């Protein structure tokens, strides 16, 4: 699977077909966001890590 799939990626098409209810059109998503709303942006599941200074 590609790290950053685009709309033409066969893996993304397969995921959209398999999990139809998890992929919404952009306009449907942004209609639900209003000024002042808080938005959590996550990267998905991963193992916990600690911050390390360079």
C-alpha positions in Angstrom: 0.0 0.0 0.0 1.3 3.4 -0.9 2.3 5.8 1.9 0.3 8.7 0.4 -2.2 7.2 -2.0 -3.9 9.5 -4.5 -7.4 9.0 -6.0 -6.0 6.9 -8.8 -4.3 4.4 -6.5 -5.7 0.9 -6.8 -5.2 0.3 -3.1 -7.3 3.3 -2.3 -10.1 2.1 -4.7 -10.0 -1.3 -3.0 -10.3 0.3 0.4 -13.2 2.5 -0.7 -15.0 -0.5 -2.1 -14.5 -2.6 1.0 -15.3 0.1 3.6 -17.8 2.3 1.8 -19.3 3.8 4.9 -15.8 5.1 6.0 -15.3 7.3 3.0 -17.5 10.4 2.7 -17.4 13.1 0.0 -15.4 16.1 1.1 -18.4 18.5 0.9 -20.4 16.2 3.3 -17.5 16.4 5.8 -16.9 20.1 5.6 -20.6 20.9 5.9 -20.4 19.5 9.5 -17.5 21.8 10.5 -18.5 25.2 11.8 -16.5 28.2 13.0 -15.3 27.6 16.6 -15.5 23.8 16.3 -12.6 21.8 17.6 -11.1 19.3 15.2 -8.9 16.4 16.2 -6.5 15.4 13.5 -5.0 11.9 14.2 -2.7 9.8 12.2 -4.3 6.4 13.0 -3.2 3.7 15.4 0.5 3.3 16.2 2.6 2.3 19.2 3.2 5.0 21.8 6.5 6.9 21.5 8.3 9.4 23.5 9.6 12.8 22.3 13.3 12.8 21.8 15.3 16.0 21.4 17.5 16.0 18.3 
